[in-house]
Amino acid sequence: MSALERLDGSLARFGSSDSELPTGLVLLSGAIAAAVLSPIAWLLFRVVNAETDVSLLTQPTTLLTSIGLVAVVTGASVLLGVPLAFLTVRTDLPFRRFWTIAVALPLVIPSYLGAFTYISAFGPSGYVADALAAVGVESIPSIYGFSGTALVLTLYTFPYVFITTRASLLSFDESLIEAARTLQVSRLEAFRRVTLPQLVPGIASGALLVALYALSDFGTPNLLRLEVLTQAIWVEFNGFGRETAAMLSLQLLTITAVILAVQSRVGDTTQGAYVGTRAGTSGDTTVSLGAWTAPALAFCSAVVTMCLAVPLGVLFVWFRRGGSSIGRTRLVFEWSYATNSVLVSVAAAVACALAAIPVAYLAARHRSTVTEIIDRATYVGYAMPGIVLGLALVFFGVAYGSTVSDIASVVPAANYLPTLYQTLPLLIFAYVVRFLPQSVGATRSSAMRVDRNLTEAARLLGRSPLAAFREVSLPLIAPGVFAGAALVFLTTMKELPATLLLQPTGFDTLVTYIWAIRESGSYGAAAIPALVLIVVSGLSMVVILSQEK
């Protein structure tokens, strides 16, 4: 049998059944998936053994508020993100590259920081209220409550929909539009019947990210005085009602599961739809805005002003005032906070990249029930709100410490066992559980584009499976690994609830310092750390956007 025949036979058998899966890769990926699922398992164990009366957890107002907030923010994000994606990809909008970057940049600003600046700008004693009072306007709509929270969350989450919809448009087969034109179909009808159905998976993916973010966010509702489930969990935890907090966390996870089920249902309904790839066309399918150019520019300008100009303007005002204190307590910024933030974010990014490689490679190259289960299991952590994850790991860290103490009373050598509660390894583990899917998704996309013939050719030349992967596949998937790590770095820099619950004593970061400022009322002191956070996060966004093509 020739080498070519052996190669064809290998490819025909590749990933055909669970029994032919590489055992070592499956065990390694399965261990990573089990580690991701362990916080949920511990939380369920805590709830099952809790003595709290379940009837005390009935909070219909809080529950309905959380669900309503998710629905409003998700819908508003779609209404903003889809038109902006269409304008920057399919139209002759002036300065499209500038608008693409400007519209995506709000992702580098944490929503709680946006809420911080919006309170300063539009609060009862804010800059806008003071300016309008000088001309006779006595009051403006309150930024606090449901409407203000929905507004701020929408402004800093709609870029998820924008980016995923834009990706769908960039890969869209434009010959379908030409075919619709030959049938004398209007542009609006062609968009409704041809373009929109192909965009639904991308829109649904972005909407899922928005919904999960809106449900799990803690900082923004807390600042804007809206009672939601995350706020209730935080209050119970700090009030020593940890059993109640655990049961409320399970309620929050149930809503998360419902959101995932709805998104999966949408994905199933579009699974059979034709999805083309962007190809050369004989004509120009770019939509000319004509008289709509000015309204389109005004729309883009208004969004960018609300998302970027307002918060950055407030921060620069604070900065020019030299970080003057509004409250009674003056907090001194130390550059070690920025160093700590970068340190843990880099560690989380590297850990996620290393953990994602085996899982993503297994999912991309070996299709089976086992690989599907492992792949889906790693995504559970992203669906787990940060405050729930932090709470579960607090329970685990405390229980582990108690167990070690009990053992040490009998076996003194147990005193040398490492502790976990309020340690950097536990904090980094929380980040890995939370953001691993971002790295897995980017790495898997790159792995799926690697020609399997290259790996098999290396095997035929005598390379072991590990050597073939290291010498052939790894260099080819490196851009995806790097982009996924950059995304993990960006989200870790902004993560608030898990950091607040798990930070080691004395290990302050940019987000914990900004939160301490919020509690003291010294708003001016937030200028430098907030600007540093935005700049550092913006660098990772540049890396992500550079991978767009």
C-alpha atoms as one frame of an Amber mdcrd trajectory, in Angstrom:
protein
   0.000   0.000   0.000   1.375   3.403  -0.970   1.844   6.272   1.453  -0.988
   8.157  -0.276  -3.390   5.231   0.174  -2.470   4.941   3.850  -3.056   8.689
   4.229  -6.498   8.485   2.593  -7.409   5.565   4.848  -6.361   7.483   7.954
  -8.485  10.479   6.988 -11.497   8.279   6.289 -11.294   6.791   9.771 -10.475
  10.111  11.513 -12.916  10.757  14.369 -15.390   8.139  13.181 -16.277   6.735
  16.620 -15.718   7.251  20.331 -13.565   4.118  20.520 -10.974   5.665  18.170
 -10.516   8.871  20.168  -6.987   9.601  21.467  -7.153   8.429  25.078  -4.618
  10.848  26.528  -6.215  13.887  24.883  -9.692  12.815  26.017  -8.554  12.303
  29.618  -6.787  15.667  29.711  -9.760  17.509  28.200 -12.168  15.662  30.477
 -10.162  16.693  33.537 -10.310  20.338  32.423 -14.078  20.091  31.897 -14.500
  18.479  35.333 -12.540  21.309  36.928 -14.843  23.845  35.252 -17.920  22.025
  36.550 -16.589  21.600  40.100 -17.848  24.975  41.466 -21.404  24.145  40.404
 -21.117  20.700  41.983 -19.909  22.278  45.233 -22.713  24.861  45.170 -25.322
  22.128  44.660 -23.812  20.167  47.538 -24.044  23.248  49.760 -27.669  23.879
  48.792 -28.723  20.262  49.354 -27.262  20.374  52.871 -28.629  23.837  53.665
 -31.196  24.276  56.432 -32.697  27.477  55.008 -36.449  27.513  54.505 -37.040
  27.590  50.751 -40.225  29.625  51.217 -38.110  32.519  52.463 -36.493  32.764
  49.039 -39.654  33.800  47.243 -38.851  37.263  45.914 -41.114  37.733  42.872
 -40.322  41.437  42.513 -36.564  40.895  42.441 -36.924  37.911  40.121 -39.177
  39.758  37.674 -36.882  42.795  37.766 -33.900  40.645  36.804 -35.804  38.966
  33.968 -37.195  42.281  32.725 -33.742  43.870  32.783 -32.306  41.019  30.708
 -35.124  41.299  28.156 -34.879  45.094  27.771 -31.081  45.213  27.575 -30.922
  42.333  25.089 -33.600  43.820  22.843 -32.059  47.292  22.928 -28.597  45.868
  22.183 -29.933  44.119  19.087 -31.627  47.335  17.942 -28.293  49.156  18.247
 -25.814  46.484  17.225 -27.422  45.153  14.041 -27.881  48.525  12.253 -24.378
  49.611  13.221 -22.902  46.356  11.894 -24.826  46.756   8.635 -23.715  50.377
   8.244 -20.025  49.554   8.750 -19.988  46.521   6.431 -22.579  46.856   3.688
 -22.947  50.602   3.084 -20.797  53.459   1.809 -20.807  55.125   5.238 -17.907
  57.637   5.404 -14.979  56.649   7.687 -16.265  53.107   8.164 -13.030  51.851
   9.754 -13.116  54.641  12.325 -16.731  53.913  13.229 -15.977  50.179  13.477
 -13.266  50.775  16.071 -15.205  53.487  17.925 -18.346  51.353  18.225 -16.388
  48.322  19.461 -14.331  50.251  22.042 -17.079  50.469  24.718 -16.240  46.837
  25.485 -13.050  48.036  27.192 -15.074  50.147  29.643 -16.616  48.113  32.484
 -20.321  48.791  32.808 -19.925  49.662  36.495 -17.374  52.311  35.518 -19.852
  53.619  32.959 -22.479  53.778  35.713 -19.976  55.581  37.935 -19.438  58.325
  35.338 -23.111  58.552  34.386 -24.040  59.231  37.996 -21.503  62.033  38.045
 -22.805  63.434  34.739 -26.576  62.910  35.020 -27.160  62.443  38.751 -29.209
  64.891  40.856 -26.068  66.921  41.578 -24.221  66.013  38.396 -22.599  68.202
  35.780 -25.636  68.203  33.457 -28.094  69.004  36.246 -25.929  71.894  37.442
 -25.566  73.275  33.914 -29.304  73.089  33.231 -30.146  74.603  36.615 -28.226
  77.697  35.545 -30.684  78.197  32.662 -33.818  77.489  34.693 -34.283  73.723
  34.274 -34.907  72.460  37.774 -34.867  68.692  37.255 -33.937  65.993  34.749
 -35.001  62.314  34.525 -33.360  60.245  37.233 -30.423  58.059  36.237 -31.236
  55.715  39.106 -33.555  52.733  38.929 -34.575  50.379  36.140 -34.363  52.779
  33.193 -30.921  54.092  34.108 -29.562  50.599  34.705 -30.975  49.362  31.394
 -29.482  52.357  29.567 -25.981  51.925  30.975 -25.934  48.141  30.486 -27.118
  48.522  26.890 -24.429  51.087  26.086 -21.662  48.764  27.272 -22.972  45.402
  26.043 -24.396  46.102  22.562 -20.871  45.793  21.011 -21.207  42.028  21.542
 -24.094  42.012  19.060 -22.242  44.458  16.804 -19.123  42.263  16.601 -20.915
  38.938  16.043 -23.308  40.420  13.477 -20.434  42.137  11.709 -18.579  38.812
  11.522 -21.638  37.221   9.902 -21.875  40.043   7.369 -18.181  39.798   6.507
 -18.546  36.077   5.706 -21.870  36.485   3.906 -22.078  35.284   0.269 -22.937
  38.474  -1.636 -23.970  36.496  -4.720 -27.240  35.807  -2.882 -28.002  39.529
  -2.980 -27.254  39.630  -6.701 -29.605  36.704  -7.253 -32.346  38.542  -5.383
 -31.782  41.623  -7.528 -32.246  39.633 -10.720 -35.701  38.715  -9.417 -36.581
  42.425  -9.136 -36.676  42.306  -5.341 -36.327  45.639  -3.516 -33.359  46.238
  -1.222 -35.558  46.131   1.883 -37.240  42.909   0.790 -33.872  41.379  -0.116
 -32.569  42.222   3.348 -35.626  40.730   5.035 -35.762  37.533   2.977 -32.110
  36.889   2.143 -29.699  38.744   4.433 -31.518  38.677   7.780 -32.041  34.868
   7.949 -28.297  34.390   7.443 -27.527  36.872  10.209 -29.782  35.278  12.836
 -27.085  32.880  14.195 -24.618  35.761  14.637 -27.262  38.008  16.183 -28.351
  35.198  18.512 -24.753  34.590  19.624 -24.249  38.250  20.477 -27.648  38.477
  22.157 -26.743  35.467  24.315 -23.587  37.212  25.543 -25.592  40.354  26.309
 -28.296  38.431  28.176 -25.764  36.535  30.296 -23.903  39.758  31.084 -27.077
  41.642  32.038 -28.215  38.790  34.274 -24.865  38.342  36.018 -23.816  41.993
  36.387 -23.550  43.169  39.953 -21.779  46.532  39.905 -24.135  48.497  37.659
 -27.417  47.640  39.458 -25.680  48.209  42.781 -24.512  51.688  41.812 -27.841
  52.630  40.232 -29.908  51.302  43.152 -31.801  48.552  41.363 -32.696  45.445
  43.367 -31.843  42.382  41.262 -30.828  38.825  42.142 -27.084  39.535  42.137
 -27.666  42.386  44.566 -29.773  40.142  46.825 -27.022  37.498  46.819 -24.409
  40.106  47.756 -26.554  41.435  50.615 -27.179  37.946  52.007 -23.516  36.994
  51.755 -22.346  40.104  53.601 -25.139  39.667  56.157 -23.845  36.188  57.045
 -26.790  34.547  55.289 -24.524  32.334  53.217 -27.009  29.468  52.991 -29.650
  31.837  51.626 -27.103  33.323  49.240 -26.312  29.836  47.952 -29.977  29.079
  47.271 -30.463  32.431  45.539 -27.422  31.596  43.421 -29.093  28.393  42.342
 -32.145  30.415  41.335 -29.912  32.663  39.241 -28.337  29.610  37.599 -31.807
  28.327  36.717 -32.583  31.538  34.817 -29.209  31.218  33.092 -30.119  27.692
  31.980 -33.403  28.979  30.539 -31.536  31.651  28.544 -29.151  29.029  27.186
 -32.064  26.789  26.233 -33.776  29.625  24.345 -30.570  30.445  22.465 -30.061
  26.767  21.647 -33.613  26.645  20.306 -32.883  29.602  18.031 -29.722  27.879
  16.851 -31.656  24.687  16.050 -34.205  26.568  13.933 -31.433  28.102  11.809
 -29.161  25.087  11.657 -30.428  23.980   8.285 -30.182  27.391   6.683 -27.646
  27.954   3.962 -24.607  29.851   5.201 -22.425  31.052   2.368 -18.935  32.460
   2.415 -17.926  35.837   1.176 -16.967  35.491  -2.463 -16.143  37.621  -5.411
 -19.147  39.052  -7.202 -19.682  40.483 -10.623 -21.362  43.599  -9.270 -21.163
  45.976  -6.352 -23.530  45.022  -3.533 -22.567  47.970  -1.323 -25.657  49.954
  -0.383 -25.461  53.658  -1.220 -26.886  55.705   1.638 -27.512  58.825  -0.428
 -29.776  61.146   1.528 -29.512  58.812   4.533 -25.790  59.523   4.951 -26.333
  62.428   7.361 -28.841  60.528   9.580 -26.516  57.499   9.599 -23.564  59.631
  10.689 -25.723  61.285  13.338 -26.783  57.875  14.632 -23.186  56.631  14.861
 -22.062  59.899  16.467 -24.823  59.764  19.080 -23.948  56.184  20.061 -20.217
  56.901  20.300 -20.888  60.066  22.282 -23.004  58.221  24.831 -20.608  55.253
  25.090 -17.208  56.958  24.936 -17.379  60.761  25.041 -19.486  60.975  28.212
 -17.444  58.599  30.415 -14.075  59.753  29.092 -15.120  63.395  29.463 -16.103
  62.850  33.092 -12.856  61.006  33.810 -10.762  63.801  32.293 -12.678  66.371
  34.367 -11.825  64.357  37.473  -8.229  64.080  36.319  -7.880  67.837  35.744
  -9.163  68.449  39.249  -6.246  66.419  40.521  -8.307  63.608  41.962  -9.959
  65.902  44.474 -12.140  64.135  46.956 -15.901  64.532  46.894 -16.396  62.416
  49.976 -14.773  62.680  53.359 -12.199  59.947  52.687  -9.294  60.511  50.347
  -7.872  57.339  48.793  -4.333  57.345  47.445  -3.752  55.511  44.171  -0.747
  53.215  43.964   0.672  51.845  40.728   0.866  48.423  42.357  -2.899  48.192
  41.781  -2.327  48.346  38.024   0.551  45.885  38.291  -1.622  43.458  40.246
  -4.428  43.743  37.678  -2.077  43.043  34.788  -0.425  40.201  36.717  -3.598
  38.237  37.403  -5.022  39.016  33.946  -1.896  37.720  32.210  -1.887  34.638
  34.447  -5.557  33.973  33.655  -4.968  34.518  29.922  -2.006  32.106  29.856
  -3.852  29.506  31.942  -6.934  29.731  29.707  -4.814  29.459  26.560  -3.066
  26.331  27.858  -6.328  24.743  29.019  -8.145  25.645  25.800  -5.655  24.031
  23.410  -6.447  20.349  24.206 -10.204  20.962  24.503 -10.421  23.005  21.295
  -8.185  20.656  19.301 -10.177  17.615  20.423 -13.491  19.284  19.534 -12.250
  20.471  16.136 -10.548  17.270  14.992 -12.599  14.481  16.586 -16.367  14.748
  16.299 -18.198  12.410  18.682 -20.611  12.381  21.593 -17.771  12.416  24.112
 -16.033  15.406  22.555 -19.342  17.261  22.286 -20.027  16.758  26.006 -16.527
  17.900  26.974 -16.742  20.955  24.727 -20.152  22.009  26.059 -19.052  21.441
  29.669 -16.287  24.027  29.368 -18.891  26.650  28.428 -20.812  26.235  31.684
 -18.424  28.517  33.543 -19.127  31.460  31.262 -22.845  31.056  31.895 -22.187
  31.125  35.652 -22.479  34.677  37.029 -19.281  35.909  38.633 -20.916  36.417
  42.002 -22.212  32.809  41.979 -18.816  31.443  40.992 -17.091  33.508  43.658
 -19.563  32.373  46.294 -19.095  28.703  45.376 -15.308  29.000  45.615 -15.570
  30.850  48.942 -17.581  27.909  50.284 -14.997  25.481  48.907 -12.012  27.442
  50.246 -13.502  27.715  53.735 -14.497  24.027  53.823 -11.052  22.975  52.602
  -9.401  25.078  55.312 -11.621  23.558  57.999 -10.861  20.051  56.764  -7.110
  20.693  56.798  -7.366  22.044  60.362  -9.265  18.942  61.518  -6.708  16.648
  59.916  -3.825  18.663  61.369  -5.187  18.109  64.881  -4.555  14.407  64.307
  -1.699  14.476  61.800   0.577  17.491  62.473   2.178  17.176  59.034  -1.117
  18.422  57.530  -0.200  21.904  58.761   2.141  22.132  55.775  -0.693  21.705
  53.280  -1.304  24.912  51.282  -4.381  26.974  52.029  -6.774  28.057  49.286
  -9.137  30.670  50.677  -8.140  34.213  49.658  -5.122  33.069  47.650  -4.025
  33.992  44.130  -4.319  30.423  42.767  -7.999  30.289  43.756  -8.642  33.720
  42.229  -6.923  32.759  38.963  -8.838  29.474  38.925 -12.068  31.467  39.151
 -11.027  33.529  36.126 -10.190  30.363  34.181 -13.567  28.794  34.954 -15.345
  32.016  34.026 -13.544  32.909  30.803 -12.181  29.632  29.408 -14.929  29.472
  26.712 -13.617  32.671  25.142 -10.243  31.043  24.605 -11.744  27.703  23.542
 -13.928  29.352  20.906 -11.079  31.301  19.290  -8.688  28.338  19.395 -11.246
  25.908  17.992 -11.993  28.229  15.075  -8.304  28.223  14.162  -7.981  24.467
  14.639 -10.895  23.796  12.296  -9.057  25.639   9.510  -5.914  23.499   9.768
  -5.610  21.053   6.860  -5.634  17.555   8.321  -3.411  16.340   5.489  -0.533
  18.307   6.982  -0.767  16.525  10.331  -1.147  13.121   8.703   1.832  13.819
   6.454   3.935  14.551   9.540   2.786  11.257  11.050   3.807   9.378   7.907
   7.240  10.981   8.177   7.699   9.326  11.566   6.531  12.056  13.935   4.628
  11.058  17.057   1.120  12.520  17.531   2.495  15.028  20.065   5.431  15.985
  17.835   3.147  16.369  14.812   0.883  18.655  16.814   3.776  20.708  18.180
   5.567  21.115  14.837   2.599  21.437  12.456  -0.721  22.252  14.101   0.366
  24.496  16.968   2.043  27.173  14.783  -1.083  27.276  12.588  -3.550  27.693
  15.454  -1.312  30.176  17.318  -3.193  33.273  16.036  -6.450  31.911  17.450
  -4.773  31.039  20.748  -3.328  34.542  20.950  -6.650  36.230  20.111  -8.476
  34.114  22.702  -5.878  34.985  25.334  -6.286  38.683  24.510 -10.045  38.402
  25.006  -9.565  36.640  28.345  -7.113  39.356  29.400  -9.684  42.042  28.518
 -12.540  40.459  30.463 -10.372  39.559  33.454  -9.229  43.174  33.792 -12.893
  44.192  34.192 -14.223  41.340  36.344 -15.665  42.713  39.598 -17.778  40.319
  41.742 -15.466  37.288  41.645 -12.500  39.565  42.387 -14.257  41.189  45.344
 -15.137  37.814  46.859 -11.828  36.020  46.268  -9.065  38.658  46.320  -6.236
  37.868  48.766  -5.930  40.226  51.721  -3.815  43.212  50.724  -3.893  42.313
  47.016  -5.740  45.295  45.588  -6.400  45.680  41.859  -7.771  48.487  39.712
 -11.357  47.216  39.986 -11.236  46.699  43.768  -9.711  50.166  44.223 -12.405
  51.754  42.035 -15.051  49.925  44.064 -13.518  51.197  47.302 -13.744  54.712
  45.879 -17.429  54.164  45.201 -17.996  53.239  48.846 -16.055  56.255  50.139
 -17.594  58.763  47.718 -14.174  60.073  46.610 -15.103  60.092  42.926 -12.141
  62.191  41.797  -9.719  59.519  42.979 -11.122  57.149  40.342  -9.730  59.154
  37.400  -6.240  57.668  37.180  -7.114  53.995  37.847 -10.096  54.176  35.497
  -8.041  55.677  32.674  -5.276  53.118  33.231  -7.859  50.310  33.142  -9.328
  51.614  29.872  -5.940  52.074  28.184  -4.626  48.636  29.150  -7.894  46.959
  28.155  -7.898  48.932  24.903  -4.583  47.361  23.904  -6.156  43.907  24.053
  -9.103  45.173  21.974  -6.636  46.251  19.265  -5.334  42.664  19.160  -8.881
  41.284  18.903  -9.881  43.648  16.069  -6.657  42.886  14.209  -7.817  39.263
  13.913 -11.106  40.241  12.226 -10.073  39.269   8.706
